[in-house]
Amino acid sequence: MIIKPYKYNYTKICSRCVMDDTVPGITFDEQGICTFCKIHDELEKKYPLNDETPRRLQELINKIKKDGKGKKYDCIVGVSGGRDSTFTLYNAVKLGLRPLAVHFDNGWNSEIAVQNIKNACDKLKVDLYTVVADWEEFKDLQISFLKAAVPDGEVPTDWVITSVLYKIAYKERVKYLIGGHSFRTEGTTPLTWTYQDGRYVRSVHKLFGTKKVKSFPIMTLAQYIYYLLFGIKYIRLLYYIKYDAKEVLELLQKELNWKSYGDKHFESTYTSFYQSYILTRKFNIDKRKIHLSALIRSGQIKRETAIETLKIDPFVGGLELLEYNIKKLGLDLTTFEKLMELPNKSFKDYPSYYSLIKKIKPIITLGINLGLIPEVIKYKYYYFDY
């Protein structure tokens, strides 16, 4: 098997960051500034880091504590072993919250990620709840997305994690989920790069899968609405906290003995393989653009440095890593190459709730304003017309 070559190309690139016209739906204004920079600026206005930020953060913390009074936990924090989720857990504890750390093990955890989770929970004295997927079931779900020929190959993990968090929050009667996303270091993922909802995940699996899912939840729309009516809110704590990537790295290494696993979100061996090889070769998608662009806007790196970084192939594992992932999926090289050659499709080629989500914008906007629905839906679903 020959490793497919990596190419960095575009026709037009943002004058401020490194998002470019390989992203469907992207637009540029008269100054050449892209849609994603506009989203970043809106979030900066809504969540500014200024003299008022500590007060606003403390008000939020006080409310979480009040609503969690008398309960063993007052919030749920999803942990992956990565930098962002670990930093979120660290801050939740330092701010006086009583979190339950929740982890979804899909069978692809790197040893470093597993140790990072253990170290953080031990040192912070936080209980850890782990949901372990049946490997054959989850592998079948992942292969289904490869057969669907969509770029959403990480959606099975992302949506199941969301499903697990809401289910456990309801079980524990906890009203707050605290996520580890920071728009200042991660940016906003294009809708056509990563779309997710329960109907989409189930429909792809129904079309291409062979096994029934029993060991992990795939949340339906009805279940999601039920959880919202129960009052579970999704909070992004890092929006209120200064996040300098280098400083955070040093802090976690010093305080929690945290170890780096490589690039962004590479705490999972499958994520590393999928993002660096399949996305870049099959779909011409390089998710480094999102993260590097966010760091440029936040003044943490220079645009020129990001452009030079993107010229370097993100896949560094060689044929050995390629064969390891293919074998673990239970595929042979010939089958994998055929999957790579399938005509590319998008989430719009399969049943989902996308049309419904577009139609009920006022209801979703209300849910966002009430803090029930994650704000990312607004910026992913309503800023683009696909």
ChimeraX attribute file (.defattr): number of C-alpha atoms within 10 A of each C-alpha:
attribute: neighborCount
match mode: 1-to-1
recipient: residues
	/A:1	9
	/A:2	6
	/A:3	11
	/A:4	11
	/A:5	10
	/A:6	16
	/A:7	13
	/A:8	13
	/A:9	13
	/A:10	12
	/A:11	7
	/A:12	13
	/A:13	17
	/A:14	21
	/A:15	16
	/A:16	15
	/A:17	25
	/A:18	23
	/A:19	27
	/A:20	19
	/A:21	17
	/A:22	16
	/A:23	16
	/A:24	14
	/A:25	14
	/A:26	17
	/A:27	15
	/A:28	18
	/A:29	11
	/A:30	6
	/A:31	9
	/A:32	14
	/A:33	17
	/A:34	22
	/A:35	18
	/A:36	25
	/A:37	21
	/A:38	13
	/A:39	16
	/A:40	20
	/A:41	13
	/A:42	13
	/A:43	16
	/A:44	15
	/A:45	9
	/A:46	10
	/A:47	15
	/A:48	16
	/A:49	14
	/A:50	10
	/A:51	8
	/A:52	9
	/A:53	16
	/A:54	13
	/A:55	11
	/A:56	13
	/A:57	15
	/A:58	13
	/A:59	12
	/A:60	15
	/A:61	16
	/A:62	15
	/A:63	12
	/A:64	18
	/A:65	18
	/A:66	11
	/A:67	14
	/A:68	19
	/A:69	11
	/A:70	9
	/A:71	13
	/A:72	13
	/A:73	22
	/A:74	24
	/A:75	28
	/A:76	27
	/A:77	25
	/A:78	26
	/A:79	29
	/A:80	24
	/A:81	30
	/A:82	25
	/A:83	24
	/A:84	24
	/A:85	21
	/A:86	26
	/A:87	22
	/A:88	23
	/A:89	28
	/A:90	20
	/A:91	15
	/A:92	21
	/A:93	14
	/A:94	11
	/A:95	13
	/A:96	11
	/A:97	19
	/A:98	23
	/A:99	24
	/A:100	25
	/A:101	25
	/A:102	22
	/A:103	21
	/A:104	22
	/A:105	18
	/A:106	21
	/A:107	17
	/A:108	16
	/A:109	18
	/A:110	16
	/A:111	13
	/A:112	17
	/A:113	24
	/A:114	17
	/A:115	15
	/A:116	27
	/A:117	22
	/A:118	17
	/A:119	19
	/A:120	23
	/A:121	20
	/A:122	13
	/A:123	12
	/A:124	16
	/A:125	12
	/A:126	18
	/A:127	14
	/A:128	17
	/A:129	15
	/A:130	14
	/A:131	17
	/A:132	13
	/A:133	19
	/A:134	15
	/A:135	15
	/A:136	14
	/A:137	18
	/A:138	23
	/A:139	20
	/A:140	20
	/A:141	26
	/A:142	22
	/A:143	20
	/A:144	23
	/A:145	22
	/A:146	20
	/A:147	19
	/A:148	24
	/A:149	21
	/A:150	26
	/A:151	26
	/A:152	23
	/A:153	26
	/A:154	17
	/A:155	20
	/A:156	24
	/A:157	17
	/A:158	17
	/A:159	19
	/A:160	22
	/A:161	25
	/A:162	18
	/A:163	19
	/A:164	22
	/A:165	25
	/A:166	26
	/A:167	17
	/A:168	17
	/A:169	23
	/A:170	17
	/A:171	9
	/A:172	16
	/A:173	18
	/A:174	25
	/A:175	23
	/A:176	25
	/A:177	24
	/A:178	22
	/A:179	22
	/A:180	22
	/A:181	18
	/A:182	20
	/A:183	23
	/A:184	26
	/A:185	22
	/A:186	19
	/A:187	21
	/A:188	21
	/A:189	18
	/A:190	20
	/A:191	22
	/A:192	19
	/A:193	19
	/A:194	17
	/A:195	25
	/A:196	18
	/A:197	19
	/A:198	22
	/A:199	18
	/A:200	22
	/A:201	26
	/A:202	19
	/A:203	15
	/A:204	23
	/A:205	23
	/A:206	14
	/A:207	13
	/A:208	17
	/A:209	20
	/A:210	13
	/A:211	14
	/A:212	13
	/A:213	18
	/A:214	11
	/A:215	12
	/A:216	18
	/A:217	19
	/A:218	20
	/A:219	21
	/A:220	16
	/A:221	13
	/A:222	10
	/A:223	15
	/A:224	18
	/A:225	13
	/A:226	13
	/A:227	18
	/A:228	18
	/A:229	11
	/A:230	14
	/A:231	16
	/A:232	22
	/A:233	23
	/A:234	21
	/A:235	21
	/A:236	17
	/A:237	21
	/A:238	23
	/A:239	21
	/A:240	18
	/A:241	17
	/A:242	15
	/A:243	18
	/A:244	14
	/A:245	15
	/A:246	9
	/A:247	10
	/A:248	16
	/A:249	16
	/A:250	14
	/A:251	15
	/A:252	19
	/A:253	14
	/A:254	11
	/A:255	13
	/A:256	21
	/A:257	14
	/A:258	24
	/A:259	19
	/A:260	17
	/A:261	20
	/A:262	10
	/A:263	12
	/A:264	17
	/A:265	16
	/A:266	21
	/A:267	24
	/A:268	23
	/A:269	19
	/A:270	21
	/A:271	19
	/A:272	23
	/A:273	21
	/A:274	21
	/A:275	23
	/A:276	23
	/A:277	25
	/A:278	21
	/A:279	20
	/A:280	22
	/A:281	18
	/A:282	18
	/A:283	17
	/A:284	18
	/A:285	19
	/A:286	23
	/A:287	20
	/A:288	20
	/A:289	21
	/A:290	20
	/A:291	21
	/A:292	27
	/A:293	30
	/A:294	26
	/A:295	23
	/A:296	20
	/A:297	20
	/A:298	17
	/A:299	12
	/A:300	17
	/A:301	14
	/A:302	15
	/A:303	19
	/A:304	11
	/A:305	11
	/A:306	19
	/A:307	16
	/A:308	9
	/A:309	14
	/A:310	18
	/A:311	12
	/A:312	12
	/A:313	15
	/A:314	19
	/A:315	19
	/A:316	13
	/A:317	14
	/A:318	9
	/A:319	11
	/A:320	8
	/A:321	15
	/A:322	18
	/A:323	17
	/A:324	14
	/A:325	17
	/A:326	16
	/A:327	13
	/A:328	13
	/A:329	18
	/A:330	13
	/A:331	14
	/A:332	12
	/A:333	13
	/A:334	10
	/A:335	11
	/A:336	17
	/A:337	13
	/A:338	10
	/A:339	17
	/A:340	18
	/A:341	11
	/A:342	14
	/A:343	10
	/A:344	13
	/A:345	13
	/A:346	15
	/A:347	22
	/A:348	15
	/A:349	11
	/A:350	16
	/A:351	14
	/A:352	20
	/A:353	15
	/A:354	16
	/A:355	10
	/A:356	9
	/A:357	15
	/A:358	13
	/A:359	10
	/A:360	10
	/A:361	15
	/A:362	11
	/A:363	11
	/A:364	19
	/A:365	16
	/A:366	12
	/A:367	16
	/A:368	18
	/A:369	12
	/A:370	11
	/A:371	16
	/A:372	23
	/A:373	21
	/A:374	17
	/A:375	18
	/A:376	13
	/A:377	16
	/A:378	15
	/A:379	19
	/A:380	18
	/A:381	18
	/A:382	14
	/A:383	16
	/A:384	16
	/A:385	10
	/A:386	10
